[in-house]
Amino acid sequence: MAFLDKLKQGLSKTKSAIFGQIDEVLKAFVRVDEDLLDELEELLIMSDVGVGATEEIIERLREAIKDGRLKEKEHVESALREILEEMIGEGEELDLSTTPAVILVIGVNGAGKTTSIGKISNRLVSKGKKVVVAAADTFRAAAIDQLAVWCERSGAELVRQNEGSDPAAVVFDAIAYAKRKSADVLIIDTAGRLHNKKNLMNELAKINRVIERELPEAARENLLVLDATTGQNAILQAKEFKNAAEITGLVLNKLDGTAKGGIVLSIKRELGIPVKFIGVGEKIDDMQEFDNKEFVQALFE
């Protein structure tokens, strides 16, 4: 199955709950007016697009009506698609310009961090990249074991220590191994939750110091994994992590399990961080680089 078909299937809850109703709204109105915009506004907010993003969308439609570019209700959907694509912005490719390049993966437990690492590893390995994964979430033995299973499935190599080991020490060992093996990419798993924010920031700072000392010229990606089913709470999480690390991209998981797929729109607007990967299932190939046009297409078709 092509990923666009998987995406359409994965976004079916969002589409049927909200975007699929846009046709019904348009049929109920004779002309494009404020009443129609009010109905669209309510639908967008219900889909977890967010109040700020919704207001921007509606205002842009209103401006198009005022200057004569949007006269017929038959054109509202295409205008809406165009606005959504622009607001989301194009996805950005991973910066893998050095050997090795480093991808630091952060996020709360339960967001799908470990599975995301497995799926991203699988995509990179399938493109001929030699991938090493550092199991630096040493606070949970289950996390290390789960990561080992995903590495075996994807063809990535795993560097691990015992539960409770110093995460920065694991990263140090993984860097040395990646250098020795001439790996293309080093992916680093990190703890999903420590007992307070200060500890989380300190742990990430220690890991960053090791990376900067051992691989000062390496291309860096700091990917934050978010669970789409949490809706607007995902944005609150992202803001917290943004204070602890310089996030370069987002991985949005579990879009197939929610009617709140509109979160993609408000995340970009609120945080100014591109969505780089989206996940729409549990299989190893159910994650792909984000494409704004495909995403919007899947919401409407």
N, C-alpha and C positions, 0 to 999 in steps of 0.2 A: 504494500500500500504506500503510495506517495505521501510525503509528509504533509502536503496541503490537505489531503483527504483525512489524515489523522488529526490535523489541526481543526478541520471543520467538525469532525466527530467529537474532538476534545472540547471545543467551544460550544457544543450543542446546547448545553444548559444555559449559558449566557445568552445565546442567540434566541432560544425559545422563551426564556423568561423576560427578556428586554428587547433586544434588537429585532427579533421576529415580530414584535408588536408594532414596530414603526409602520409597516405596511397597513396595519389595521387603523392606526391613527390617521395616516394620510387618506385612507378611503373615507374616513368620517368627516373630512373637511372639504369644503368647496374651494377655498382659496388659501393662500399662504398669508397668515395673519398672526397676531399676538396670541390668540387662543391656541393655534397650532403649536407655536413655540412653547407655550406653557405646558402642553401635553408632552412634547419632546423633552423638555427640561425634567419633568417628573420621571420619565422613563430612564434617562441617563443617570440621575441621582440614585435610582433604585438599583442600577447595575454596578454601583460602587465606582462610578467614574469620578466621584468626588465633587463637592460643591464648587470649588474654585475652577476646576477643569470644565464642569458643566456650564458655569456662567460664561466662560470664555467661548465655548462652542456656540451657545445660544446668541451671544453678542455678535459673533462673526456671521451667523445666519441672518441676524437682524440687519447688520450692515449691508449684506448682500441684497436683502429685500429693499432697503432704502435706496441704494444706488442703481436699482433696476436689474441687477444680475440674476436675481432669483424671483421669478414671477409665477411660475407654474409649480404646483405641488408635485408634479411628476419629476421635477428636477431637485427636490429637496434631498432625496437619498444620495444622489451623486455628489451634491454639495457637501453633505454630511460626511461622506466617505473621504472626500478630499481634505476636509478640515481635520478629521481624525488622523489620517496619514501624516499630515504636516505636524500635528501636535505630538504624536508619538516619536516622530523622527526616524531616520534610517538606523538600522542596527549597525554596530561597529564591530569589525573583526578583532579577534584577539591579537595583541602585539606579541608576536613570537619571533622577533627580529634578531634575537641572540641565541647562542647555544651554550648553556641551556637558557631558555626563558623560564620565568618563575610565575606560577599562578597560585596565589594564596586564597584559600576558600574559607569564608567565615559565614556564620549564621546560627540561629538558635537551634537547639535539638528539636527534631521533629519536622524541620522545614524541608528535609530531603537533601541535606548537605552531602552525606556519604554516597547516596545513589547518584547525585549530580556529578560527583567526582568520577564515579565509575562510567557514567554515560559520556562525559566530556573526554575521559581517557580513551574510551572506545572510538569516539569520532576522530581523535588525533592519531591513534594507532592505525585506524583504517586509512588514514591519509599518508601513512608511511613514517610517522613520527615515533621516535623512541621515547617512551614516557616512563618517568620514575615518580612514584607517589610516596610522600612522607606521612606516616600515621602519627601526626603530632597532637591528636586529640587523645591524650594518654590517661584522661580521667575516667574513661569508660572502656573496659575491656571489650565490651560488645561492639564498640565503634571500630576498634582495631580489627576484630575478627570479621566484621561486616565488610570493612574496606578490603581485607585480604580476599574475600570471595569475589568482590567486584573487580579487583585487579586481575584475578585469575581469569575471569570471564572476558575482560577487555584486552588482555595481553600486556598490561602495564606491569612494571616491577615495583614491589613494595619494600620500603625500608621501615622497620618497626622496632620498638623496644617493648619492655614489659609495661603493664599497667602501672601508672603512678610515676613513670620516668619523667624527667624534665623535657617538656616539649621542645625547648630551644636546642637541647642536645640531640634530639631526634632529627631536627632540621639540619643541624651541623653535619651529622652522619649522612643524611640524605644528599646534601650538597656535595660532600666528598665522593659519594657513590656516583652521583650524576656526572661529576667531572670525570671520574675514572672510566665510566662507561660511555662517555661522549653522548649523553642523553640530549635530546632536543628540548624536552619540556620537563620541568620539575613542578609537580602539583602538591601543595601542602594543605593537609586537613588541619583544622584547628578546633579547639574546644568550643562546643556550642553554648555552654553556659558555665560560668564560674559563679561563686556565691555572691559576688558583688561586682559592680561595674568597674571599680578601681582595679580589681584583680584581672578582669578581662583586658583592660587597657594595658596593664603592666605586662601581661603575658604576650600580647600582640607586639608590644614595644620590644620585648626581649627577642622575639622571633625576627622582627624587622632588623634589629641590630646585627644578628647573625647573618642574615641575607646580605645586608649592606657591606658587611666586612668581608664575607667570603665570595660574594658575587656582585661587586660594586657596579659593574657595567651591564648587568643583566636587565633585559626587558621585563617589566613587572606588570602583573594584573592582580588586583585585589577584587575578587568576585564575592558579592553578598548573595546568599541563597535565601529566597523568600517563599513562603507558602501562600499561594494565591487565595486559598480558601479562607484566610484570615481577613481578607478585604482591607479596609482602611488601617487595621492594626499593623499590616505589613509595612505601611509607610512610617508608622511610629517606630517600629523596630529598625527600619532603615536609617531613620534620623539618629537613633542611639548609636548604631554601629558606625555611622558616618563621623561621629565625634571621636570614635576610637581608632579609625583607620581611614586612609584615603581610598575610598571605594572607586574603582574604575569601571565597574559594570555590574549588572544585576542578572541573577538567574531566577526566573519565575517558574515555580513548580506547581504541579497539581491543578493546572488550568482545566483539566478534564473533570475535576471533582467539585466545581463551583459554578454558580450563576453570576459570579462577581468578576468576570473576565475584564470588565471595564477598568479594573485596578491598574492595568497596563498604562492607561492614559494618564491617570493622576500621578502615578509614580514618576514618570518622566518630567511632568510639569512641576511637581513639588520638589523633586530632588536634583533635577538637572543631570541625572546619571542614566546612561543608556542601558536598555535591556539587551543583553548579549545572547542569552539562551532562554528558551522556553521549553517546559516539559509538559507533555499531555498524556502520560501513561507510565506504567511501571517497567515496560520492556527496555532493554539496553539501547534500542535505537529510537526511543520515544522522546528524544530531546534533540533540538536543532538550533542553529544560529537564528536569531530573531530577524524576521523580515516584516517590516511594517505593512507593506502592501498585501502580503499573504494573510497577515493577521486580520486586517480590516475586511478583506475579501471573505475570510472564513466567518466573520461575524454576520455578514449579510446574505450569504449564499447557502 
